[in-house]
């Protein structure tokens, strides 16, 4: 009989059910409801459980995101048993005929950023709703794509957000020597069904919306205003340059706003100018406080 191993993830609403062997061939699937799950008889079966919200299938595991009507502790053993029984009785994880052909052509192009060490590779489809930064290969558990990119000796950092991947390189090589190689690799990797981000492994620093709202509500009024200004006026411009900005803290005594710069913006020679002449002046004007100062952490 097929044996399934139950594993927790960093997201408490998602549980993984692992197999000893791979159940897909270099492909990942995400199903939001039973109608979307035509390619997976197993996923369709799981959606008959009223608490199943999303089913992810990749590599050697099935991950299930639940609604809050139940606790995993109460149902996980029954779910594992149902999966084991379905597979043992010859049920298909993925219907090969239904799923063929899977490969979908995409376009990828390189776009310069204000940071000469970083290039933004724009993809013709959404990759993620969560901005994630990787400083080295040891941090890439959440992204098989980032893991592969770090195998190029010249890749220093990788940042993934929405529909683009920002790659920061070391100085020993020029972009004219590596841009085509990276663009081709990213394009073929995604077209062949490679996993860009495994959402179940995204670090705890990325909170769900309820937690974000709770944290926001607990902040002082000035911090809330700063966050709203950053979200509405600054983030879109920063994203266009292949980076991200996140609010860290506000010290009312020193009037200091601390922000986190990610992606192409991190280490960019013009980032200090952007902070001081751009963001700082904007906050001073919109908050009507000339003593506001902005620092990057």
Buried (B, 14 or more C-beta within 10 A) or exposed (E): EBEBEBEEBBBEBBBBBBBEEEBBEBBBBBBEEBEBBEBBBBBBBBBEBEBBBBBBBBBBBBBBBBEEEBEBEEBBEEBBEBBBEBBEEEBBBBBEEEBEEBEEEBEBEBBBBBBBBBBBBBBEEEBBEBBBBBBEBEBBBBBBBBBBBBEBEBBBBBBBBBBBBBBBBEEEEEBEEBBEEBBEBBBEBBBEBBBBBBBBBBEEEBEEEEEEEEEEEEBEEBBBBBBEBBEEBBBEEBBEBBBBBBBEBBEEEEBBBBBBBBBBBBBBEBBEEBBEEBBBBBBBEBBEEEEBBBBBE
